[in-house]
Amino acid sequence: MSAYNIFVVEDDAWYGEILKYHISLNPDYIVTWFTTGKELLDNLYRQPDLISLDFSLPDMLGDKLYQKVRQVNKDVPVIVISSQEKIAVAVNLLKMGVSDYLVKDDSTKDLLWNSIIRIRENQNLKKEVESLREELGQKFSFEKTIIGQSEPLKKIFSIMEKASKTNINVSITGETGTGKEIVAKAIHYNSDRRKKAFVPVNMAAIPRELIESELFGYEKGAFTGAAARKIGKFEEANGGTIFLDEIAELELNVQSKLLRVLQEREVTRIGGNERIKLDIRVLVATHKNIAEEVRKGNFREDLYYRIIGLPIELPPLRERGNDILILAKHFVDDFAKQNKLGLINIAQDAKNKLLHYHFPGNIRELKAIIDLAAVMCDGNEITAKDITFNATRKGDTFIMDNKTLKEYTCEIIKVYLKKNNNDVVATARALDIGKSTIYKMLQTGELN
């Protein structure tokens, strides 16, 4: 364990020697003793890990000295020792931010010893949390977190990088299962707020009668059952990022309250009067078209313009080409590792089957398919017979749509044109049809 530097400030020579000797019994502690506030201030450049400060020094009182220490070092923990037993003095110092207040008596040296241990443990815990957050930031690097190499995904990476460099609000849209929360986390953990909290809130998962208390918190006694104060998600995310998933599910009356919070950058708990200032970044997501919801009257237009910020539209998996196989390989390797199954390969017929499926559930569905295939396969290879599609939503099965053959043909050609960046030759080759057929449909407007 590394050395822990403690400054002791005590003008009484006998008492100062006792404190220094007692603290130095721990070989990890390096104790330096000063007799005046000026000596302490002159040596703050040495960056002590903790300061034990006598309140009544010959050159200044402890509260004034504490303020001067804070001007130089705002993080170092300070323990104040005083012969005064006035509660008002202790309360004032604790409000100012001192870590502990001890009354000078026969037990002080032992209380100081225990206080130092507690403070050091808290410092180590804080360092560990910061280290984990740094590590989390590295894990959420875009290319490592969002797997794929397709052109649509590269465009998303470019937008995400821009989003990470500022505090602009971000609205993430895309079909269910495309990875909206992962994108939000990646933006947060690559921004300058990465050391602060990332608080996800799924609006669709919270009962309507509880949504306000979850978002804004409440005071004790605010309503029946409010037995204690509850901190809301906005307060919890203060200094960091709040991610409001499925925001289009919010009822209009809650939308108006959310708008006020975002405009004023402050929140008031239910049943309370205190206005809590917020330093917060807002990321939102939905699988719905919010602009269309505004036109229908289901979403406030003023809130829409407040949250839209930088829009990121995630492409569905069916438009990401070979990313399907890259993700499948990642999922099967991960599943095999977690379940100690050894290396599992994906046969070519299984790959072909995956590439020709439309994935209405996107990445989430692909993972479920691969996990099941890894269990069902014989030996160490997934074949086409092991791939099972379990689409459930209306329209997931191709023939369920009430369309003509010509309409189906147009839809298929449009999908492949988009996948091939409007390359008619590549699309004709992929669909095994004549390119003149596609040119003719483009000229007649059937593919518009």
C-alpha positions in Angstrom: 0.0 0.0 0.0 1.4 3.4 -0.9 2.3 6.1 1.7 -0.5 8.2 3.0 0.5 11.8 3.7 -1.2 13.5 6.7 -0.7 17.1 7.8 -1.4 17.8 11.5 -1.9 21.4 12.5 -1.7 21.9 16.3 -0.2 24.8 18.2 0.1 23.0 21.6 3.5 21.3 21.4 2.7 18.5 23.9 -0.7 17.6 22.2 0.8 17.9 18.7 3.6 15.4 19.6 0.9 13.0 21.0 -1.2 13.2 17.8 1.9 12.8 15.6 3.2 9.8 17.5 -0.2 8.1 17.7 -1.0 8.5 14.0 2.6 7.4 13.0 1.9 4.0 14.6 0.5 3.0 11.2 3.7 2.5 9.0 1.7 3.6 5.9 1.2 7.1 7.3 3.7 9.9 6.8 2.8 12.6 9.4 4.0 16.2 9.1 3.3 18.5 12.0 2.7 22.3 11.8 2.0 24.8 14.5 0.3 27.7 12.6 -2.1 28.1 9.8 0.5 30.0 7.7 2.8 27.0 7.8 0.1 24.8 6.6 -0.9 27.1 3.7 2.8 27.5 2.7 3.1 23.7 2.4 -0.2 22.8 0.6 1.8 22.5 -2.7 3.0 19.2 -1.3 -0.5 17.8 -1.9 -1.4 16.1 1.5 -3.9 13.2 1.4 -5.6 14.4 4.6 -5.4 17.4 7.1 -6.1 17.3 10.8 -6.7 20.9 11.9 -6.9 22.5 15.3 -9.8 25.0 15.4 -8.1 27.7 17.6 -4.7 28.5 16.1 -2.7 31.6 17.1 -2.8 33.2 13.7 -6.4 32.3 12.5 -9.5 30.4 13.4 -10.2 27.0 11.9 -13.2 28.1 9.7 -11.1 30.9 8.0 -8.2 28.5 7.6 -10.5 25.9 6.1 -11.8 28.3 3.5 -8.2 29.2 2.5 -7.3 25.5 2.2 -10.3 25.0 -0.1 -9.1 27.8 -2.4 -5.9 25.9 -3.0 -7.2 22.3 -2.8 -10.9 21.7 -3.1 -10.7 17.9 -2.6 -8.4 17.2 0.4 -10.4 15.9 3.4 -10.1 18.0 6.6 -10.8 16.9 10.1 -11.3 19.8 12.6 -10.3 19.2 16.3 -11.6 21.8 18.8 -11.8 22.4 22.5 -15.2 24.1 21.9 -18.2 21.9 22.4 -20.6 24.4 20.8 -23.0 22.6 18.5 -23.4 25.6 16.3 -19.6 25.7 15.5 -19.6 22.0 14.6 -22.7 22.3 12.4 -21.4 25.3 10.6 -18.1 23.6 9.8 -19.8 20.4 8.6 -22.0 22.5 6.4 -18.9 24.1 5.0 -17.7 20.6 4.0 -15.2 19.4 6.7 -15.0 15.6 6.8 -15.3 15.3 10.6 -15.5 17.4 13.7 -13.9 16.1 17.0 -14.0 17.6 20.4 -10.6 17.7 22.2 -10.5 15.3 25.1 -8.8 12.0 26.3 -10.5 9.9 23.5 -9.6 12.3 20.6 -6.6 10.5 19.4 -8.6 7.2 19.1 -11.5 9.0 17.4 -9.0 10.7 15.0 -7.5 7.3 14.2 -10.9 5.8 13.3 -11.9 8.9 11.3 -8.7 8.7 9.2 -9.4 5.0 8.5 -12.9 5.8 7.4 -11.9 8.7 5.2 -9.1 6.7 3.6 -11.5 3.9 2.8 -13.9 6.4 1.1 -11.1 7.9 -0.9 -10.0 4.4 -2.1 -13.6 3.6 -3.0 -13.9 6.8 -4.9 -10.7 6.1 -6.8 -12.0 2.6 -7.6 -15.2 4.0 -9.0 -13.4 6.5 -11.1 -11.1 3.8 -12.4 -14.1 1.6 -13.3 -15.8 4.5 -15.1 -12.6 5.1 -17.1 -12.5 1.4 -17.9 -16.2 1.6 -18.9 -15.4 4.5 -21.2 -12.7 2.4 -22.9 -15.2 -0.5 -23.2 -17.7 1.8 -24.8 -15.5 2.9 -27.6 -17.7 3.0 -30.7 -16.0 0.3 -32.8 -15.7 -2.1 -29.9 -19.2 -1.6 -28.6 -21.3 -1.4 -31.7 -20.2 -4.2 -33.9 -20.2 -4.0 -37.7 -18.4 -2.5 -40.7 -21.2 -1.5 -43.0 -21.4 1.9 -44.6 -24.7 2.8 -42.7 -22.9 2.0 -39.4 -19.8 4.0 -40.3 -22.1 7.0 -40.8 -23.6 6.5 -37.4 -20.0 6.4 -35.8 -19.3 9.7 -37.4 -22.4 11.3 -35.9 -21.8 9.7 -32.5 -18.3 11.2 -32.5 -19.7 14.7 -33.1 -22.3 14.1 -30.3 -19.6 13.1 -27.8 -17.7 16.3 -28.2 -20.6 18.6 -27.1 -23.5 18.6 -24.7 -26.2 18.9 -27.3 -29.3 16.8 -26.7 -29.4 13.7 -28.8 -32.5 11.9 -30.1 -32.0 8.3 -31.2 -34.6 6.6 -33.4 -34.8 3.2 -34.9 -36.8 0.0 -34.9 -37.0 -2.1 -31.7 -33.8 -4.0 -31.1 -31.4 -1.8 -33.1 -29.3 -0.9 -30.0 -30.5 2.6 -29.0 -29.5 2.3 -25.4 -26.0 1.0 -26.4 -25.6 4.0 -28.6 -26.6 6.3 -25.8 -24.2 4.7 -23.4 -21.4 4.9 -25.9 -22.0 8.7 -26.4 -22.0 9.3 -22.6 -18.9 7.2 -21.8 -17.0 9.0 -24.6 -18.0 12.5 -23.5 -16.6 14.7 -20.8 -19.4 13.5 -18.5 -18.2 9.9 -18.4 -17.1 10.1 -14.8 -20.6 11.0 -13.7 -23.8 9.0 -13.7 -25.6 7.5 -16.7 -29.2 7.0 -15.7 -31.4 5.1 -18.1 -35.2 5.4 -17.8 -37.6 3.3 -19.8 -40.8 5.4 -20.0 -42.8 2.5 -21.3 -41.9 0.2 -18.3 -43.1 2.6 -15.6 -46.8 2.7 -14.6 -48.5 6.0 -15.6 -49.3 6.8 -12.0 -45.7 6.5 -10.9 -43.9 8.3 -13.8 -43.7 11.7 -12.2 -42.4 10.5 -8.8 -39.8 8.4 -10.7 -38.6 11.3 -12.8 -38.8 14.1 -10.3 -38.8 12.4 -6.9 -40.9 13.3 -3.9 -40.8 14.5 -0.3 -41.8 12.6 2.8 -45.5 12.8 3.3 -46.2 14.1 -0.2 -48.9 11.4 -0.7 -50.1 8.2 1.0 -47.2 5.8 1.2 -44.4 8.4 0.9 -42.7 7.3 4.1 -39.4 8.9 3.2 -37.9 11.3 0.6 -37.2 9.8 -2.8 -34.6 11.2 -5.2 -35.9 11.3 -8.7 -34.0 10.1 -11.8 -33.2 13.7 -12.9 -31.5 14.4 -9.5 -29.8 11.0 -9.7 -28.3 12.0 -13.1 -27.2 15.5 -12.0 -23.8 16.2 -13.4 -24.1 13.3 -15.9 -26.5 12.1 -18.5 -30.2 11.0 -18.3 -31.4 8.6 -21.1 -35.2 8.8 -21.6 -36.0 5.7 -23.6 -39.4 5.3 -25.4 -40.1 9.0 -24.7 -43.0 9.0 -27.1 -45.0 6.9 -24.6 -45.3 9.9 -22.2 -48.7 11.3 -21.6 -49.3 14.9 -22.5 -49.6 16.2 -18.9 -46.3 14.7 -18.0 -44.8 16.1 -21.2 -45.6 19.6 -20.1 -43.8 19.0 -16.8 -40.8 17.5 -18.5 -40.7 20.5 -20.8 -40.5 22.9 -17.8 -37.7 20.9 -16.2 -35.7 21.0 -19.5 -36.3 24.7 -20.0 -35.6 25.8 -16.5 -32.8 23.2 -15.8 -34.2 22.7 -12.4 -36.6 20.2 -10.7 -38.9 20.4 -7.7 -39.7 17.2 -5.9 -43.4 16.3 -5.5 -44.7 17.8 -2.3 -41.7 20.1 -1.9 -40.7 23.7 -2.6 -37.0 23.5 -3.1 -35.8 24.1 -6.6 -32.9 21.8 -7.4 -30.6 23.1 -10.1 -29.6 20.6 -12.8 -26.4 20.3 -14.8 -27.5 17.5 -17.0 -27.4 16.1 -20.5 -30.5 14.6 -22.1 -30.5 11.7 -24.5 -33.9 10.4 -25.7 -34.9 7.4 -27.8 -38.0 6.0 -29.4 -39.0 3.5 -32.1 -41.8 5.9 -33.2 -41.7 8.8 -35.6 -42.0 11.7 -33.1 -42.7 14.3 -35.9 -45.7 12.1 -36.9 -46.8 11.9 -33.3 -46.7 15.7 -33.1 -48.9 15.9 -36.2 -51.4 13.5 -34.6 -51.5 15.6 -31.5 -49.9 12.9 -29.3 -46.7 14.8 -28.6 -46.1 18.4 -27.7 -44.4 20.4 -30.5 -42.5 22.6 -28.1 -41.1 19.5 -26.3 -40.2 18.0 -29.7 -38.0 20.9 -30.6 -36.5 20.9 -27.1 -35.3 17.2 -27.3 -34.7 16.7 -31.0 -31.1 18.1 -30.7 -28.8 16.0 -32.9 -30.9 13.2 -34.5 -29.4 9.7 -34.9 -31.4 7.2 -36.9 -30.2 3.7 -36.5 -30.5 1.4 -39.5 -32.4 -1.8 -39.2 -30.3 -4.9 -39.3 -31.6 -6.0 -42.7 -30.0 -2.9 -44.2 -26.5 -3.7 -42.8 -25.5 -6.5 -45.1 -22.6 -8.6 -43.8 -22.9 -7.0 -40.4 -25.4 -9.8 -39.8 -22.6 -12.4 -40.1 -20.1 -10.3 -38.1 -22.7 -10.0 -35.3 -23.6 -13.7 -35.5 -20.0 -14.6 -35.1 -19.7 -12.3 -32.1 -22.8 -13.7 -30.4 -21.9 -17.3 -31.0 -18.3 -16.8 -29.6 -19.7 -15.0 -26.6 -22.3 -17.7 -25.9 -19.8 -20.5 -26.3 -17.4 -18.7 -23.9 -20.0 -18.1 -21.2 -21.2 -21.7 -21.4 -17.8 -23.3 -21.9 -18.8 -25.0 -25.2 -15.6 -24.6 -27.1 -15.3 -23.1 -30.5 -18.5 -23.1 -32.6 -18.5 -22.3 -36.3 -21.3 -21.1 -38.6 -21.7 -23.2 -41.8 -22.1 -21.5 -45.1 -25.7 -22.7 -45.5 -26.5 -21.1 -42.1 -24.9 -17.9 -43.2 -27.0 -17.8 -46.3 -30.1 -18.4 -44.4 -29.3 -15.5 -42.0 -28.5 -13.2 -44.9 -31.9 -13.8 -46.6 -34.0 -13.2 -43.4 -35.5 -9.7 -42.8 -35.0 -9.6 -38.9 -38.0 -7.6 -37.7 -36.5 -7.9 -34.2 -33.1 -6.7 -35.4 -30.0 -7.3 -33.3 -32.0 -8.5 -30.3 -33.7 -11.1 -32.4 -30.4 -12.2 -34.1 -28.8 -12.8 -30.7 -31.8 -15.0 -29.6 -31.6 -17.0 -32.8 -27.8 -17.6 -32.5 -28.1 -18.5 -28.8 -30.7 -21.1 -29.6 -28.7 -22.4 -32.6 -25.6 -22.8 -30.5 -27.6 -25.0 -28.1 -29.3 -27.1 -30.9 -26.4 -27.7 -33.2 -24.6 -31.1 -33.3 -20.9 -30.9 -32.6 -19.2 -27.6 -33.1 -20.9 -26.2 -36.2 -24.2 -24.4 -36.7 -26.0 -25.4 -39.9 -29.1 -24.1 -41.6 -31.3 -26.7 -39.8 -30.3 -25.2 -36.5 -31.5 -21.7 -37.5 -35.0 -21.1 -36.3 -36.9 -17.9 -36.9 -39.6 -17.1 -34.4 -41.0 -13.8 -35.7 -44.4 -13.0 -34.0 -45.5 -9.5 -35.1 -48.1 -9.1 -37.8 -46.2 -8.5 -41.0 -43.2 -10.4 -39.8 -44.2 -13.2 -42.1 -44.0 -12.1 -45.7 -47.2 -13.5 -47.0 -49.3 -12.0 -44.2 -49.4 -8.6 -45.9 -52.3 -8.3 -48.3 -50.4 -7.1 -51.4 -50.1 -8.1 -55.0 -47.1 -9.9 -56.5 -46.2 -6.7 -58.3 -46.2 -4.7 -55.0 -44.0 -7.3 -53.4 -41.6 -7.2 -56.3 -41.3 -3.4 -56.0 -40.7 -3.6 -52.3 -38.0 -6.2 -52.7 -36.2 -4.3 -55.5 -36.3 -1.1 -53.4 -34.8 -2.8 -50.4 -31.9 -4.2 -52.5 -31.4 -0.9 -54.3 -31.0 0.8 -50.9 -28.7 -2.0 -49.7 -26.5 -1.6 -52.8 -26.5 2.2 -52.7 -28.8 2.4 -55.8 -26.4 0.3 -57.9 -28.8 -1.2 -60.5 -26.3 -3.8 -61.8 -25.4 -5.1 -58.3 -29.1 -5.3 -57.4 -30.0 -7.2 -60.6 -27.2 -9.6 -60.0 -28.3 -10.2 -56.4 -32.0 -10.8 -57.3 -31.1 -12.7 -60.5 -33.3 -10.4 -62.7 -32.5 -8.3 -65.7 -31.2 -4.8 -65.1 -33.5 -3.5 -67.9 -36.5 -4.6 -65.7 -35.2 -2.3 -62.9 -34.5 0.6 -65.2 -37.9 0.4 -66.6 -39.6 0.4 -63.2 -37.5 3.4 -62.2 -38.6 5.3 -65.3 -42.3 4.5 -64.7 -42.0 5.6 -61.1 -43.0 2.3 -59.7 -39.9 2.3 -57.4 -40.5 5.8 -56.0 
